[in-house]
Amino acid sequence: MSIKVVVIGAGPAGYPAALTAAKLGAQVTVVEKAHLGGVCLNSGCIPSKSLLDAAHRFDVIKNISSLCEEGSADAAQTVLQHLSWKKIQTRQQAVTNKLTLGINALFRQAKINLITAIASFKDTNTLIVKTEQEEKEICFDYAIICTGSTAFVPPPFDKIKEHIYDNSNIFTLPQLPQTLTIVGGGVIGCEFATLMSSLGVKVSVIEMQNRLLPTLDEGLSRVIETNLRKRGVTLLLGKKAIDARVENERKILTLEDGTHIESEVILAAIGRSCDLTELKAENAGLQWDRKGLKNVNPQTMQITENIYAAGDVTGLSLLAHAATRQAAVAAGNICGKPTTYNNDLVPNAVYTSPELASVGLGKQQAQEKGLEIKTYKYFMLANGRSLTMDAAEGFVEVIADKNSDKILGAVMAAPNASEIISSITVALQAGLTVEQLKNVIFPHPTVCESIGDALAK
Ligand SMILES: Cc1cc2nc3c(=O)[nH]c(=O)nc-3n(C[C@H](O)[C@H](O)[C@H](O)COP(=O)(O)OP(=O)(O)OC[C@H]3O[C@@H](n4cnc5c(N)ncnc54)[C@H](O)[C@@H]3O)c2cc1C
Protein backbone atom coordinates (compact mmCIF):
# COMPACT_ATOMS: atom_id res chain seq x y z
CA MET A 1 0.00 0.00 0.00
CA SER A 2 1.42 3.41 -0.91
CA ILE A 3 1.54 6.13 1.73
CA LYS A 4 -1.08 8.89 1.66
CA VAL A 5 0.42 12.38 1.43
CA VAL A 6 -1.68 15.52 1.55
CA VAL A 7 -0.17 18.82 0.40
CA ILE A 8 -1.86 22.07 1.48
CA GLY A 9 -1.30 24.89 -1.01
CA ALA A 10 -0.17 24.67 -4.65
CA GLY A 11 2.40 27.47 -4.93
CA PRO A 12 6.09 26.93 -5.78
CA ALA A 13 6.36 24.84 -2.59
CA GLY A 14 3.11 22.87 -2.90
CA TYR A 15 3.13 21.77 -6.51
CA PRO A 16 6.71 20.45 -6.58
CA ALA A 17 6.12 18.77 -3.20
CA ALA A 18 3.14 16.96 -4.72
CA LEU A 19 4.97 16.03 -7.93
CA THR A 20 8.04 14.74 -6.05
CA ALA A 21 5.92 12.67 -3.64
CA ALA A 22 3.89 11.21 -6.55
CA LYS A 23 7.08 10.37 -8.44
CA LEU A 24 8.38 8.56 -5.37
CA GLY A 25 5.25 6.39 -5.26
CA ALA A 26 2.97 8.19 -2.77
CA GLN A 27 -0.79 8.60 -3.21
CA VAL A 28 -1.03 12.41 -3.30
CA THR A 29 -3.88 14.85 -2.68
CA VAL A 30 -3.38 18.61 -3.05
CA VAL A 31 -5.80 21.07 -1.44
CA GLU A 32 -5.62 24.60 -2.89
CA LYS A 33 -8.14 27.29 -1.99
CA ALA A 34 -7.33 29.69 -4.84
CA HIS A 35 -5.12 29.30 -7.90
CA LEU A 36 -2.50 26.76 -8.95
CA GLY A 37 0.94 28.36 -8.80
CA GLY A 38 0.23 30.38 -5.64
CA VAL A 39 1.58 33.91 -5.22
CA CYS A 40 4.58 33.21 -7.46
CA LEU A 41 2.56 32.58 -10.63
CA ASN A 42 -0.49 34.71 -9.91
CA SER A 43 0.63 37.79 -8.01
CA GLY A 44 4.38 37.59 -7.45
CA CYS A 45 7.48 36.47 -9.35
CA ILE A 46 6.02 35.85 -12.80
CA PRO A 47 3.61 38.83 -13.07
CA SER A 48 6.26 41.24 -11.77
CA LYS A 49 8.87 39.93 -14.21
CA SER A 50 6.39 40.17 -17.09
CA LEU A 51 5.76 43.84 -16.17
CA LEU A 52 9.50 44.49 -15.81
CA ASP A 53 10.14 43.03 -19.25
CA ALA A 54 7.44 45.25 -20.77
CA ALA A 55 8.88 48.29 -19.00
CA HIS A 56 12.38 47.43 -20.24
CA ARG A 57 11.13 47.47 -23.86
CA PHE A 58 9.96 51.05 -23.35
CA ASP A 59 13.38 51.96 -21.92
CA VAL A 60 14.97 50.62 -25.10
CA ILE A 61 12.63 52.74 -27.24
CA LYS A 62 13.38 55.86 -25.16
CA ASN A 63 17.10 55.43 -25.88
CA ILE A 64 16.84 54.41 -29.53
CA SER A 65 17.36 57.92 -30.91
CA SER A 66 21.13 57.67 -30.33
CA LEU A 67 21.15 55.04 -33.11
CA CYS A 68 18.78 56.85 -35.49
CA GLU A 69 18.72 59.81 -37.81
CA GLU A 70 17.46 63.09 -36.44
CA GLY A 71 13.75 63.30 -35.76
CA SER A 72 13.50 59.79 -34.32
CA ALA A 73 13.00 61.13 -30.79
CA ASP A 74 9.53 62.23 -31.87
CA ALA A 75 8.76 58.75 -33.20
CA ALA A 76 9.90 57.21 -29.89
CA GLN A 77 7.73 59.71 -28.03
CA THR A 78 4.73 58.67 -30.15
CA VAL A 79 5.29 55.01 -29.23
CA LEU A 80 5.43 55.94 -25.54
CA GLN A 81 2.19 57.89 -25.84
CA HIS A 82 0.52 54.73 -27.17
CA LEU A 83 1.65 52.58 -24.23
CA SER A 84 -1.31 50.40 -23.15
CA TRP A 85 -1.35 49.33 -19.52
CA LYS A 86 -4.31 47.04 -20.32
CA LYS A 87 -2.27 45.22 -22.99
CA ILE A 88 0.70 44.93 -20.65
CA GLN A 89 -1.62 43.37 -18.06
CA THR A 90 -3.20 41.04 -20.65
CA ARG A 91 0.21 39.74 -21.68
CA GLN A 92 1.12 39.24 -18.02
CA GLN A 93 -2.08 37.23 -17.45
CA ALA A 94 -1.42 35.13 -20.57
CA VAL A 95 2.00 34.10 -19.22
CA THR A 96 0.44 33.12 -15.89
CA ASN A 97 -2.29 31.12 -17.66
CA LYS A 98 0.25 29.14 -19.70
CA LEU A 99 2.22 28.20 -16.60
CA THR A 100 -0.89 27.31 -14.61
CA LEU A 101 -2.12 25.03 -17.41
CA GLY A 102 1.30 23.37 -17.31
CA ILE A 103 0.93 22.52 -13.61
CA ASN A 104 -2.56 21.18 -14.22
CA ALA A 105 -1.25 18.87 -16.95
CA LEU A 106 1.62 17.66 -14.75
CA PHE A 107 -0.83 16.91 -11.92
CA ARG A 108 -3.05 14.89 -14.27
CA GLN A 109 -0.07 12.92 -15.63
CA ALA A 110 1.10 12.15 -12.08
CA LYS A 111 -2.47 11.15 -11.04
CA ILE A 112 -2.50 13.77 -8.26
CA ASN A 113 -5.91 14.39 -6.76
CA LEU A 114 -6.48 18.19 -6.77
CA ILE A 115 -9.21 19.57 -4.52
CA THR A 116 -10.16 23.24 -4.72
CA ALA A 117 -11.11 24.01 -1.13
CA ILE A 118 -9.99 25.56 2.14
CA ALA A 119 -8.07 23.07 4.27
CA SER A 120 -8.00 22.98 8.06
CA PHE A 121 -6.62 20.40 10.46
CA LYS A 122 -9.03 18.32 12.54
CA ASP A 123 -6.21 16.38 14.19
CA THR A 124 -2.77 15.01 13.38
CA ASN A 125 -4.08 12.60 10.72
CA THR A 126 -7.23 14.29 9.45
CA LEU A 127 -7.84 17.35 7.32
CA ILE A 128 -11.19 19.05 6.81
CA VAL A 129 -11.68 20.40 3.31
CA LYS A 130 -14.42 22.94 2.83
CA THR A 131 -15.98 24.31 -0.33
CA GLU A 132 -19.12 26.46 -0.59
CA GLN A 133 -21.11 23.30 -1.31
CA GLU A 134 -19.67 20.73 1.08
CA GLU A 135 -17.29 19.84 3.84
CA LYS A 136 -15.46 16.51 3.98
CA GLU A 137 -12.63 14.81 5.82
CA ILE A 138 -9.41 13.45 4.35
CA CYS A 139 -7.18 11.04 6.26
CA PHE A 140 -3.45 11.21 5.64
CA ASP A 141 -0.24 9.51 6.71
CA TYR A 142 1.82 12.65 6.08
CA ALA A 143 0.97 16.31 5.47
CA ILE A 144 3.18 18.99 3.89
CA ILE A 145 2.07 22.52 4.78
CA CYS A 146 2.78 24.91 1.90
CA THR A 147 0.33 27.71 2.66
CA GLY A 148 2.72 30.59 1.90
CA SER A 149 2.32 34.16 3.07
CA THR A 150 0.22 37.24 2.38
CA ALA A 151 0.98 40.97 2.13
CA PHE A 152 1.77 42.64 5.47
CA VAL A 153 0.08 46.01 5.89
CA PRO A 154 0.91 47.40 9.37
CA PRO A 155 -0.24 50.71 10.96
CA PRO A 156 -0.67 53.46 9.85
CA PHE A 157 -1.34 52.02 6.38
CA ASP A 158 -3.93 49.49 7.58
CA LYS A 159 -6.44 52.25 8.33
CA ILE A 160 -6.59 53.17 4.63
CA LYS A 161 -6.11 49.59 3.42
CA GLU A 162 -9.08 49.80 1.05
CA HIS A 163 -7.54 52.81 -0.70
CA ILE A 164 -3.99 51.58 -1.20
CA TYR A 165 -2.28 48.68 -2.97
CA ASP A 166 -0.05 46.05 -1.44
CA ASN A 167 2.56 43.69 -2.91
CA SER A 168 -0.09 41.16 -3.97
CA ASN A 169 -2.83 43.27 -5.55
CA ILE A 170 -0.74 46.00 -7.24
CA PHE A 171 -1.07 43.97 -10.47
CA THR A 172 -4.77 44.83 -10.60
CA LEU A 173 -4.18 48.61 -10.90
CA PRO A 174 -6.90 49.75 -13.36
CA GLN A 175 -4.65 52.35 -14.98
CA LEU A 176 -1.17 53.78 -14.55
CA PRO A 177 -1.16 56.65 -12.05
CA GLN A 178 0.71 59.89 -12.61
CA THR A 179 2.27 59.67 -9.16
CA LEU A 180 3.09 56.65 -7.03
CA THR A 181 4.53 56.47 -3.53
CA ILE A 182 6.13 53.15 -2.65
CA VAL A 183 6.48 52.51 1.06
CA GLY A 184 9.38 50.11 1.57
CA GLY A 185 12.68 50.07 -0.30
CA GLY A 186 13.11 46.30 -0.22
CA VAL A 187 13.23 43.97 -3.23
CA ILE A 188 9.60 44.44 -4.32
CA GLY A 189 9.73 48.21 -3.71
CA CYS A 190 12.87 48.57 -5.86
CA GLU A 191 11.49 46.38 -8.65
CA PHE A 192 8.27 48.41 -8.81
CA ALA A 193 10.17 51.72 -8.64
CA THR A 194 12.17 50.53 -11.66
CA LEU A 195 9.25 49.35 -13.74
CA MET A 196 6.83 52.16 -12.91
CA SER A 197 9.45 54.83 -13.64
CA SER A 198 10.14 53.14 -17.00
CA LEU A 199 6.43 53.37 -17.76
CA GLY A 200 6.46 57.11 -17.12
CA VAL A 201 5.05 57.20 -13.57
CA LYS A 202 6.56 59.76 -11.16
CA VAL A 203 7.75 57.54 -8.30
CA SER A 204 8.83 58.25 -4.70
CA VAL A 205 10.19 55.56 -2.38
CA ILE A 206 10.08 55.89 1.41
CA GLU A 207 12.46 53.62 3.31
CA MET A 208 12.92 53.64 7.10
CA GLN A 209 16.54 52.46 6.96
CA ASN A 210 19.17 54.78 5.55
CA ARG A 211 19.64 52.72 2.39
CA LEU A 212 17.56 50.78 -0.12
CA LEU A 213 17.67 46.97 0.10
CA PRO A 214 18.85 47.09 3.72
CA THR A 215 19.13 43.29 3.99
CA LEU A 216 21.53 43.03 1.04
CA ASP A 217 25.17 44.08 0.54
CA GLU A 218 25.75 47.84 0.81
CA GLY A 219 27.49 47.98 -2.57
CA LEU A 220 24.29 46.77 -4.23
CA SER A 221 22.27 49.48 -2.44
CA ARG A 222 24.60 52.16 -3.82
CA VAL A 223 24.24 50.91 -7.41
CA ILE A 224 20.46 50.80 -7.29
CA GLU A 225 20.12 54.14 -5.50
CA THR A 226 22.21 55.79 -8.24
CA ASN A 227 20.19 54.12 -10.99
CA LEU A 228 16.79 55.02 -9.52
CA ARG A 229 17.84 58.66 -8.95
CA LYS A 230 18.98 58.82 -12.58
CA ARG A 231 15.49 57.70 -13.58
CA GLY A 232 14.01 60.58 -11.60
CA VAL A 233 12.78 58.48 -8.68
CA THR A 234 12.69 60.44 -5.41
CA LEU A 235 14.32 58.46 -2.60
CA LEU A 236 13.31 59.32 0.94
CA LEU A 237 15.80 57.27 2.95
CA GLY A 238 15.86 57.09 6.74
CA LYS A 239 12.25 58.39 6.75
CA LYS A 240 9.26 56.86 8.46
CA ALA A 241 5.59 57.45 7.64
CA ILE A 242 3.62 57.94 10.84
CA ASP A 243 0.20 58.78 9.41
CA ALA A 244 -1.79 57.92 6.29
CA ARG A 245 -5.05 59.47 5.12
CA VAL A 246 -7.19 59.95 2.03
CA GLU A 247 -8.48 63.38 0.94
CA ASN A 248 -10.50 63.75 -2.28
CA GLU A 249 -9.00 60.60 -3.75
CA ARG A 250 -5.44 61.86 -2.99
CA LYS A 251 -3.43 59.68 -0.62
CA ILE A 252 -1.40 61.63 1.92
CA LEU A 253 1.38 60.28 4.08
CA THR A 254 2.87 62.24 6.97
CA LEU A 255 6.50 61.56 7.78
CA GLU A 256 8.09 61.69 11.24
CA ASP A 257 9.70 65.06 10.39
CA GLY A 258 6.25 66.55 9.70
CA THR A 259 6.48 66.63 5.89
CA HIS A 260 3.57 65.36 3.79
CA ILE A 261 3.86 63.20 0.69
CA GLU A 262 0.86 63.28 -1.60
CA SER A 263 0.24 60.88 -4.50
CA GLU A 264 -2.44 59.28 -6.61
CA VAL A 265 -1.51 55.74 -5.61
CA ILE A 266 0.33 54.21 -2.65
CA LEU A 267 2.00 50.81 -2.81
CA ALA A 268 2.72 49.34 0.61
CA ALA A 269 5.64 47.02 -0.14
CA ILE A 270 6.46 46.46 3.50
CA GLY A 271 6.77 42.71 3.77
CA ARG A 272 4.86 39.47 4.05
CA SER A 273 3.22 37.66 6.92
CA CYS A 274 1.81 34.22 7.69
CA ASP A 275 -1.61 33.55 9.14
CA LEU A 276 -2.47 29.96 9.99
CA THR A 277 -5.78 30.70 11.73
CA GLU A 278 -7.81 29.33 8.81
CA LEU A 279 -5.65 26.17 8.74
CA LYS A 280 -6.34 25.57 12.46
CA ALA A 281 -2.70 24.53 12.81
CA GLU A 282 -3.14 24.20 16.58
CA ASN A 283 -5.42 21.15 16.04
CA ALA A 284 -2.34 19.34 14.74
CA GLY A 285 -0.30 20.54 17.73
CA LEU A 286 1.57 23.19 15.72
CA GLN A 287 2.66 26.66 16.83
CA TRP A 288 3.14 29.68 14.61
CA ASP A 289 3.50 33.45 14.54
CA ARG A 290 3.55 36.12 11.83
CA LYS A 291 6.92 34.84 10.55
CA GLY A 292 5.62 31.32 10.08
CA LEU A 293 5.55 27.88 11.67
CA LYS A 294 7.71 27.21 14.71
CA ASN A 295 10.01 24.22 15.17
CA VAL A 296 10.53 23.44 11.49
CA ASN A 297 13.78 21.50 11.18
CA PRO A 298 15.75 23.72 8.74
CA GLN A 299 17.50 20.73 7.17
CA THR A 300 14.71 18.14 6.88
CA MET A 301 11.61 20.40 6.85
CA GLN A 302 9.99 18.16 9.47
CA ILE A 303 7.88 19.63 12.28
CA THR A 304 6.27 16.62 13.93
CA GLU A 305 6.44 12.88 13.25
CA ASN A 306 4.15 13.13 10.22
CA ILE A 307 3.88 16.85 9.42
CA TYR A 308 6.37 18.76 7.27
CA ALA A 309 6.40 22.28 5.77
CA ALA A 310 7.93 24.08 2.81
CA GLY A 311 7.98 27.61 1.41
CA ASP A 312 7.26 31.01 2.95
CA VAL A 313 5.36 29.38 5.84
CA THR A 314 8.61 27.92 7.23
CA GLY A 315 9.97 31.42 7.90
CA LEU A 316 13.35 30.37 6.46
CA SER A 317 13.22 32.35 3.23
CA LEU A 318 10.66 34.31 1.22
CA LEU A 319 11.83 33.11 -2.18
CA ALA A 320 10.18 30.79 -4.68
CA HIS A 321 13.32 28.77 -5.48
CA ALA A 322 13.95 28.20 -1.76
CA ALA A 323 10.31 27.02 -1.48
CA THR A 324 10.78 24.57 -4.35
CA ARG A 325 13.97 23.08 -2.89
CA GLN A 326 12.38 22.77 0.56
CA ALA A 327 9.41 21.01 -1.05
CA ALA A 328 11.65 18.43 -2.75
CA VAL A 329 13.43 17.86 0.57
CA ALA A 330 10.17 17.43 2.54
CA ALA A 331 8.69 15.04 -0.04
CA GLY A 332 11.96 13.10 -0.37
CA ASN A 333 12.27 12.65 3.38
CA ILE A 334 8.66 11.45 3.66
CA CYS A 335 8.90 9.05 0.72
CA GLY A 336 12.16 7.30 1.59
CA LYS A 337 14.65 9.38 -0.40
CA PRO A 338 16.32 11.39 2.38
CA THR A 339 17.96 14.67 1.48
CA THR A 340 18.72 18.01 3.17
CA TYR A 341 18.11 21.71 2.59
CA ASN A 342 20.82 24.34 3.06
CA ASN A 343 19.48 27.87 3.56
CA ASP A 344 23.01 29.29 3.17
CA LEU A 345 23.10 28.31 -0.50
CA VAL A 346 19.93 30.17 -1.56
CA PRO A 347 20.76 32.86 -4.12
CA ASN A 348 19.03 36.26 -4.05
CA ALA A 349 18.10 38.08 -7.24
CA VAL A 350 16.62 41.56 -7.64
CA TYR A 351 15.28 42.33 -11.10
CA THR A 352 16.13 46.00 -11.19
CA SER A 353 18.29 47.80 -13.72
CA PRO A 354 21.00 46.58 -13.49
CA GLU A 355 19.96 43.27 -11.97
CA LEU A 356 21.42 42.52 -8.54
CA ALA A 357 22.27 39.12 -7.13
CA SER A 358 24.11 37.50 -4.27
CA VAL A 359 24.76 34.09 -2.78
CA GLY A 360 26.60 32.84 0.29
CA LEU A 361 28.44 35.40 2.38
CA GLY A 362 28.96 39.04 1.40
CA LYS A 363 32.00 40.97 2.64
CA GLN A 364 30.23 42.46 5.68
CA GLN A 365 28.58 39.17 6.66
CA ALA A 366 31.91 37.30 6.44
CA GLN A 367 33.62 39.98 8.55
CA GLU A 368 30.77 39.87 11.12
CA LYS A 369 31.42 36.11 11.41
CA GLY A 370 35.06 36.91 12.22
CA LEU A 371 36.37 35.21 9.08
CA GLU A 372 39.62 36.29 7.48
CA ILE A 373 38.69 37.00 3.90
CA LYS A 374 40.06 38.11 0.56
CA THR A 375 37.85 39.83 -2.02
CA TYR A 376 38.05 40.01 -5.80
CA LYS A 377 36.15 42.93 -7.35
CA TYR A 378 35.69 43.81 -11.01
CA PHE A 379 33.77 46.80 -12.33
CA MET A 380 31.45 46.27 -15.29
CA LEU A 381 32.90 49.42 -16.89
CA ALA A 382 35.77 47.18 -18.01
CA ASN A 383 33.54 44.34 -19.25
CA GLY A 384 33.23 44.29 -23.04
CA ARG A 385 29.80 42.66 -23.26
CA SER A 386 28.27 45.12 -20.75
CA LEU A 387 29.70 48.02 -22.75
CA THR A 388 28.21 46.64 -25.99
CA MET A 389 24.83 46.62 -24.21
CA ASP A 390 25.21 50.20 -22.91
CA ALA A 391 24.82 48.64 -19.46
CA ALA A 392 28.17 48.95 -17.73
CA GLU A 393 26.87 50.01 -14.30
CA GLY A 394 27.81 47.79 -11.39
CA PHE A 395 30.40 45.25 -10.32
CA VAL A 396 31.10 41.63 -9.49
CA GLU A 397 32.70 40.80 -6.14
CA VAL A 398 33.76 37.32 -5.09
CA ILE A 399 34.52 36.67 -1.42
CA ALA A 400 36.85 33.85 -0.36
CA ASP A 401 38.38 32.53 2.84
CA LYS A 402 41.96 33.82 3.20
CA ASN A 403 43.27 30.64 4.75
CA SER A 404 41.51 27.84 2.86
CA ASP A 405 41.05 29.74 -0.45
CA LYS A 406 37.44 28.41 -0.49
CA ILE A 407 34.80 30.58 -2.18
CA LEU A 408 32.44 31.97 0.49
CA GLY A 409 30.05 33.91 -1.72
CA ALA A 410 29.58 36.69 -4.24
CA VAL A 411 27.57 39.84 -4.82
CA MET A 412 26.97 41.37 -8.22
CA ALA A 413 25.20 44.22 -9.95
CA ALA A 414 25.34 43.48 -13.66
CA PRO A 415 23.23 42.72 -16.72
CA ASN A 416 21.54 39.33 -16.17
CA ALA A 417 23.07 38.99 -12.70
CA SER A 418 20.11 36.73 -11.82
CA GLU A 419 21.44 34.17 -14.34
CA ILE A 420 25.16 34.66 -13.73
CA ILE A 421 24.99 34.17 -9.96
CA SER A 422 24.37 30.46 -10.60
CA SER A 423 28.07 30.00 -11.51
CA ILE A 424 28.95 31.00 -7.97
CA THR A 425 26.11 28.93 -6.47
CA VAL A 426 27.54 25.87 -8.24
CA ALA A 427 31.05 26.76 -7.02
CA LEU A 428 29.76 27.07 -3.44
CA GLN A 429 27.81 23.82 -3.64
CA ALA A 430 30.91 22.04 -4.98
CA GLY A 431 33.16 23.66 -2.32
CA LEU A 432 35.48 25.14 -4.98
CA THR A 433 38.53 27.26 -4.17
CA VAL A 434 39.48 30.48 -5.96
CA GLU A 435 42.31 28.60 -7.67
CA GLN A 436 39.84 26.01 -9.04
CA LEU A 437 37.30 28.61 -10.23
CA LYS A 438 40.13 30.52 -11.93
CA ASN A 439 40.68 27.50 -14.20
CA VAL A 440 37.13 27.70 -15.57
CA ILE A 441 36.95 29.00 -19.17
CA PHE A 442 34.17 31.56 -19.56
CA PRO A 443 32.99 32.40 -23.11
CA HIS A 444 33.95 35.79 -24.53
CA PRO A 445 32.41 38.29 -24.73
CA THR A 446 30.01 37.64 -21.83
CA VAL A 447 29.02 39.35 -18.62
CA CYS A 448 29.91 36.10 -16.88
CA GLU A 449 33.60 36.38 -17.79
CA SER A 450 33.80 39.27 -15.32
CA ILE A 451 33.92 36.55 -12.62
CA GLY A 452 37.07 35.12 -14.19
CA ASP A 453 38.47 38.62 -14.67
CA ALA A 454 37.78 39.46 -11.01
CA LEU A 455 39.66 36.38 -9.84
CA ALA A 456 42.58 36.97 -12.22
CA LYS A 457 43.32 40.37 -10.66
C1 LIG B 1 5.31 40.99 -5.95
C2 LIG B 1 6.14 39.80 -5.59
C3 LIG B 1 7.24 39.46 -6.38
C4 LIG B 1 8.01 38.36 -6.07
N1 LIG B 1 9.08 38.06 -6.87
C5 LIG B 1 9.84 36.98 -6.58
C6 LIG B 1 10.95 36.62 -7.42
O1 LIG B 1 11.23 37.27 -8.43
N2 LIG B 1 11.67 35.52 -7.10
C7 LIG B 1 11.38 34.76 -5.99
O2 LIG B 1 12.08 33.78 -5.74
N3 LIG B 1 10.35 35.08 -5.18
C8 LIG B 1 9.57 36.15 -5.45
N4 LIG B 1 8.49 36.45 -4.65
C9 LIG B 1 8.21 35.57 -3.49
C10 LIG B 1 7.50 34.28 -3.93
O3 LIG B 1 6.34 34.61 -4.66
C11 LIG B 1 7.17 33.45 -2.72
O4 LIG B 1 8.35 33.20 -1.99
C12 LIG B 1 6.55 32.11 -3.13
O5 LIG B 1 5.36 32.30 -3.84
C13 LIG B 1 6.28 31.26 -1.89
O6 LIG B 1 5.77 30.06 -2.30
P1 LIG B 1 4.82 29.18 -1.34
O7 LIG B 1 4.45 27.96 -2.13
O8 LIG B 1 5.46 29.02 -0.03
O9 LIG B 1 3.54 30.08 -1.07
P2 LIG B 1 2.46 30.79 -2.04
O10 LIG B 1 3.01 31.05 -3.37
O11 LIG B 1 1.99 31.90 -1.20
O12 LIG B 1 1.35 29.68 -2.17
C14 LIG B 1 0.60 29.25 -1.08
C15 LIG B 1 -0.71 28.68 -1.58
O13 LIG B 1 -1.41 28.10 -0.49
C16 LIG B 1 -2.79 28.35 -0.61
N5 LIG B 1 -3.40 28.22 0.72
C17 LIG B 1 -3.11 28.98 1.81
N6 LIG B 1 -3.85 28.55 2.87
C18 LIG B 1 -4.62 27.53 2.42
C19 LIG B 1 -5.60 26.70 3.03
N7 LIG B 1 -5.89 26.81 4.33
N8 LIG B 1 -6.21 25.76 2.28
C20 LIG B 1 -5.88 25.62 0.96
N9 LIG B 1 -4.98 26.37 0.33
C21 LIG B 1 -4.34 27.31 1.06
C22 LIG B 1 -2.84 29.76 -1.20
O14 LIG B 1 -4.07 29.97 -1.86
C23 LIG B 1 -1.64 29.75 -2.15
O15 LIG B 1 -2.00 29.42 -3.47
C24 LIG B 1 7.68 37.55 -4.94
C25 LIG B 1 6.58 37.87 -4.16
C26 LIG B 1 5.80 38.97 -4.47
C27 LIG B 1 4.60 39.29 -3.62
The ligand as an SDF file (V2000), in Angstrom:
LIG
                    3D

 53 58  0  0  0  0  0  0  0  0999 V2000
    5.3140   40.9930   -5.9480 C   0  0  0  0  0  0  0  0  0  0  0  0
    6.1410   39.8030   -5.5880 C   0  0  0  0  0  0  0  0  0  0  0  0
    7.2440   39.4560   -6.3790 C   0  0  0  0  0  0  0  0  0  0  0  0
    8.0120   38.3580   -6.0710 C   0  0  0  0  0  0  0  0  0  0  0  0
    9.0770   38.0560   -6.8660 N   0  0  0  0  0  0  0  0  0  0  0  0
    9.8370   36.9840   -6.5800 C   0  0  0  0  0  0  0  0  0  0  0  0
   10.9470   36.6220   -7.4250 C   0  0  0  0  0  0  0  0  0  0  0  0
   11.2320   37.2750   -8.4320 O   0  0  0  0  0  0  0  0  0  0  0  0
   11.6710   35.5250   -7.1000 N   0  0  0  0  0  0  0  0  0  0  0  0
   11.3840   34.7620   -5.9940 C   0  0  0  0  0  0  0  0  0  0  0  0
   12.0800   33.7800   -5.7410 O   0  0  0  0  0  0  0  0  0  0  0  0
   10.3450   35.0810   -5.1800 N   0  0  0  0  0  0  0  0  0  0  0  0
    9.5700   36.1490   -5.4530 C   0  0  0  0  0  0  0  0  0  0  0  0
    8.4890   36.4480   -4.6470 N   0  0  0  0  0  0  0  0  0  0  0  0
    8.2080   35.5720   -3.4920 C   0  0  0  0  0  0  0  0  0  0  0  0
    7.5020   34.2760   -3.9350 C   0  0  0  0  0  0  0  0  0  0  0  0
    6.3420   34.6120   -4.6610 O   0  0  0  0  0  0  0  0  0  0  0  0
    7.1660   33.4460   -2.7220 C   0  0  0  0  0  0  0  0  0  0  0  0
    8.3550   33.1990   -1.9940 O   0  0  0  0  0  0  0  0  0  0  0  0
    6.5500   32.1090   -3.1300 C   0  0  0  0  0  0  0  0  0  0  0  0
    5.3560   32.3010   -3.8400 O   0  0  0  0  0  0  0  0  0  0  0  0
    6.2820   31.2640   -1.8890 C   0  0  0  0  0  0  0  0  0  0  0  0
    5.7710   30.0560   -2.3050 O   0  0  0  0  0  0  0  0  0  0  0  0
    4.8210   29.1750   -1.3360 P   0  0  0  0  0  0  0  0  0  0  0  0
    4.4530   27.9650   -2.1340 O   0  0  0  0  0  0  0  0  0  0  0  0
    5.4650   29.0210   -0.0320 O   0  0  0  0  0  0  0  0  0  0  0  0
    3.5370   30.0770   -1.0680 O   0  0  0  0  0  0  0  0  0  0  0  0
    2.4590   30.7870   -2.0410 P   0  0  0  0  0  0  0  0  0  0  0  0
    3.0150   31.0450   -3.3710 O   0  0  0  0  0  0  0  0  0  0  0  0
    1.9930   31.9000   -1.2050 O   0  0  0  0  0  0  0  0  0  0  0  0
    1.3530   29.6830   -2.1660 O   0  0  0  0  0  0  0  0  0  0  0  0
    0.6000   29.2540   -1.0780 C   0  0  0  0  0  0  0  0  0  0  0  0
   -0.7100   28.6830   -1.5760 C   0  0  0  0  0  0  0  0  0  0  0  0
   -1.4090   28.1020   -0.4880 O   0  0  0  0  0  0  0  0  0  0  0  0
   -2.7910   28.3530   -0.6140 C   0  0  0  0  0  0  0  0  0  0  0  0
   -3.4000   28.2240    0.7160 N   0  0  0  0  0  0  0  0  0  0  0  0
   -3.1140   28.9780    1.8130 C   0  0  0  0  0  0  0  0  0  0  0  0
   -3.8540   28.5500    2.8720 N   0  0  0  0  0  0  0  0  0  0  0  0
   -4.6230   27.5270    2.4240 C   0  0  0  0  0  0  0  0  0  0  0  0
   -5.5980   26.6960    3.0320 C   0  0  0  0  0  0  0  0  0  0  0  0
   -5.8930   26.8060    4.3350 N   0  0  0  0  0  0  0  0  0  0  0  0
   -6.2080   25.7620    2.2780 N   0  0  0  0  0  0  0  0  0  0  0  0
   -5.8850   25.6210    0.9600 C   0  0  0  0  0  0  0  0  0  0  0  0
   -4.9810   26.3740    0.3280 N   0  0  0  0  0  0  0  0  0  0  0  0
   -4.3380   27.3110    1.0560 C   0  0  0  0  0  0  0  0  0  0  0  0
   -2.8370   29.7590   -1.2020 C   0  0  0  0  0  0  0  0  0  0  0  0
   -4.0680   29.9750   -1.8640 O   0  0  0  0  0  0  0  0  0  0  0  0
   -1.6390   29.7500   -2.1490 C   0  0  0  0  0  0  0  0  0  0  0  0
   -1.9990   29.4170   -3.4700 O   0  0  0  0  0  0  0  0  0  0  0  0
    7.6850   37.5460   -4.9380 C   0  0  0  0  0  0  0  0  0  0  0  0
    6.5760   37.8700   -4.1560 C   0  0  0  0  0  0  0  0  0  0  0  0
    5.7980   38.9710   -4.4740 C   0  0  0  0  0  0  0  0  0  0  0  0
    4.6010   39.2900   -3.6170 C   0  0  0  0  0  0  0  0  0  0  0  0
  1  2  1  0
  2  3  1  0
  2 52  2  0
  3  4  2  0
  4  5  1  0
  4 50  1  0
  5  6  2  0
  6  7  1  0
  6 13  1  0
  7  8  2  0
  7  9  1  0
  9 10  1  0
 10 11  2  0
 10 12  1  0
 12 13  2  0
 13 14  1  0
 14 15  1  0
 14 50  1  0
 15 16  1  0
 16 17  1  0
 16 18  1  0
 18 19  1  0
 18 20  1  0
 20 21  1  0
 20 22  1  0
 22 23  1  0
 23 24  1  0
 24 25  2  0
 24 26  1  0
 24 27  1  0
 27 28  1  0
 28 29  2  0
 28 30  1  0
 28 31  1  0
 31 32  1  0
 32 33  1  0
 33 34  1  0
 33 48  1  0
 34 35  1  0
 35 36  1  0
 35 46  1  0
 36 37  1  0
 36 45  1  0
 37 38  2  0
 38 39  1  0
 39 40  1  0
 39 45  2  0
 40 41  1  0
 40 42  2  0
 42 43  1  0
 43 44  2  0
 44 45  1  0
 46 47  1  0
 46 48  1  0
 48 49  1  0
 50 51  2  0
 51 52  1  0
 52 53  1  0
M  END
$$$$
